[in-house]
């Protein structure tokens, strides 16, 4: 395989890892943010947690894999992004740690105050993680200050620009909708009806923010800098989000979930199409941008990685698919059926 082919291949594979992470962890974050608002009683909150209890930590592995693949395949990209976005990524890590601890320790004490505290930790950790991820990807699409030495020359406040914050808030609301649709598939009874009502309200906000973000992106010309034209993909992303409202009103929860999942996937496809062959666009000087060609590892490294990925990725996908199949049943708020 040629060196250029391997560089393009690993750009695509890393894109797939990020798409998988946003799709799977997206509803995890959404469920976490909704937890203290939808669950009125402890049994209801436990049922909400149980809906993702078997998969949330496995879904986070996609983030670790995406980061690891970036480090191995494009070390300069990894070095510039993780050093430049250090504080933002540190806060993201804090958010993930907070929600992980809360999942594990929430049921160690039956005290309502204890459990309520950890429920809010799950919600805050999920919100912080979703907000920072959305802001990070929005800034990568917008471009960041990078000098000729591949060094990020901004700071945390550089990333807190209007477009970055809009991207973060939009991601939060899309994940809320994704999580509500997932809960609609997993829960039963009154709680399920409450989730469906909330999903309709969230959909309105998500659609408005998403369209505003799309208009902002188009007017600013951010998706005209790559060599790949996203074409119909962003239009399709808006279309499936609009279609979600129809399926929610018809109480077709499965189709509503699929539509939002497609929106997330198509949004990520649009993003990676927008920046290719760049991986980090420099607002200081376009010549200073990091690309798949000047930021990649050696041909030998990419070749070995490709062989390893060909062997182990299908195994991981089959295992994770089997996990979802085994825990596919709906969850009741009956205390006898809940797992603490």
GINORZI-V490886 format. One record per backbone hydrogen bond with DSSP energy under -1.0 kcal/mol. NH is the residue of the N-H (numbers start at 1). CO is the residue of the C=O. If there is no record, write none. Layout:
nh: [NH | NH]
co: [CO | CO]
//
This chain:
nh: [6 | 7 | 8 | 9 | 10 | 11 | 12 | 13 | 14 | 15 | 16 | 17 | 18 | 19 | 20 | 21 | 22 | 23 | 24 | 25 | 29 | 30 | 31 | 32 | 33 | 34 | 35 | 37 | 38 | 39 | 45 | 46 | 47 | 48 | 49 | 50 | 51 | 52 | 55 | 56 | 59 | 60 | 62 | 64 | 65 | 66 | 67 | 68 | 69 | 70 | 71 | 72 | 73 | 74 | 76 | 78 | 79 | 80 | 81 | 82 | 83 | 84 | 85 | 89 | 90 | 91 | 92 | 93 | 94 | 95 | 96 | 97 | 98 | 99 | 100 | 101 | 102 | 103 | 104 | 105 | 106 | 108 | 115 | 116 | 117 | 118 | 119 | 120 | 121 | 122 | 123 | 124 | 125 | 126 | 127 | 128 | 129 | 130 | 131 | 132 | 133 | 134 | 135 | 136 | 137 | 138 | 139 | 140 | 141 | 142 | 143 | 144 | 147 | 150 | 153 | 165 | 166 | 167 | 168 | 169 | 170 | 171 | 172 | 173 | 174 | 175 | 176 | 177 | 178 | 179 | 180 | 181 | 182 | 183 | 184 | 185 | 186 | 187 | 193 | 194 | 195 | 196 | 197 | 198 | 199 | 200 | 201 | 202 | 203 | 204 | 205 | 206 | 207 | 208 | 209 | 210 | 211 | 212 | 213 | 214 | 215 | 216 | 217 | 218 | 219 | 220 | 222 | 224 | 227 | 233 | 236 | 237 | 238 | 239 | 240 | 241 | 242 | 243 | 244 | 247 | 248 | 249 | 250 | 251 | 252 | 253 | 256 | 257 | 258 | 259 | 260 | 261 | 262 | 263 | 264 | 265 | 266 | 267 | 268 | 269 | 270 | 271 | 272 | 273 | 274 | 275 | 276 | 278 | 279 | 280 | 283 | 288 | 289 | 290 | 292 | 295 | 297 | 302 | 303 | 304 | 305 | 306 | 307 | 308 | 309 | 310 | 311 | 312 | 313 | 316 | 317 | 318 | 319 | 320 | 321 | 322 | 323 | 324 | 325 | 326 | 327 | 328 | 331 | 337]
co: [2 | 3 | 4 | 5 | 6 | 7 | 8 | 9 | 10 | 11 | 12 | 13 | 14 | 15 | 16 | 17 | 18 | 19 | 20 | 21 | 25 | 26 | 27 | 28 | 29 | 30 | 31 | 34 | 34 | 35 | 41 | 42 | 43 | 44 | 45 | 46 | 47 | 49 | 52 | 52 | 55 | 56 | 59 | 60 | 61 | 62 | 63 | 64 | 65 | 66 | 67 | 68 | 69 | 70 | 295 | 74 | 75 | 76 | 77 | 78 | 79 | 80 | 81 | 85 | 86 | 87 | 88 | 89 | 90 | 91 | 92 | 93 | 94 | 95 | 96 | 97 | 98 | 99 | 100 | 101 | 102 | 105 | 111 | 112 | 113 | 114 | 115 | 116 | 117 | 118 | 119 | 120 | 121 | 122 | 123 | 124 | 125 | 126 | 127 | 128 | 129 | 130 | 131 | 132 | 133 | 134 | 135 | 136 | 137 | 138 | 139 | 281 | 151 | 147 | 145 | 161 | 162 | 163 | 164 | 165 | 166 | 167 | 168 | 169 | 170 | 171 | 172 | 173 | 174 | 175 | 176 | 177 | 178 | 179 | 180 | 181 | 182 | 183 | 189 | 190 | 191 | 192 | 193 | 194 | 195 | 196 | 197 | 198 | 199 | 200 | 201 | 202 | 203 | 204 | 205 | 206 | 207 | 208 | 209 | 210 | 211 | 212 | 213 | 214 | 215 | 216 | 217 | 221 | 276 | 230 | 232 | 233 | 234 | 235 | 236 | 237 | 238 | 239 | 240 | 243 | 244 | 245 | 246 | 248 | 247 | 251 | 252 | 253 | 254 | 255 | 256 | 257 | 258 | 259 | 260 | 261 | 262 | 263 | 264 | 265 | 266 | 267 | 268 | 269 | 270 | 271 | 272 | 275 | 290 | 290 | 144 | 285 | 286 | 280 | 277 | 291 | 73 | 298 | 299 | 300 | 301 | 302 | 303 | 304 | 305 | 306 | 307 | 308 | 309 | 312 | 313 | 314 | 315 | 316 | 317 | 318 | 319 | 320 | 321 | 322 | 323 | 325 | 186 | 334]
//
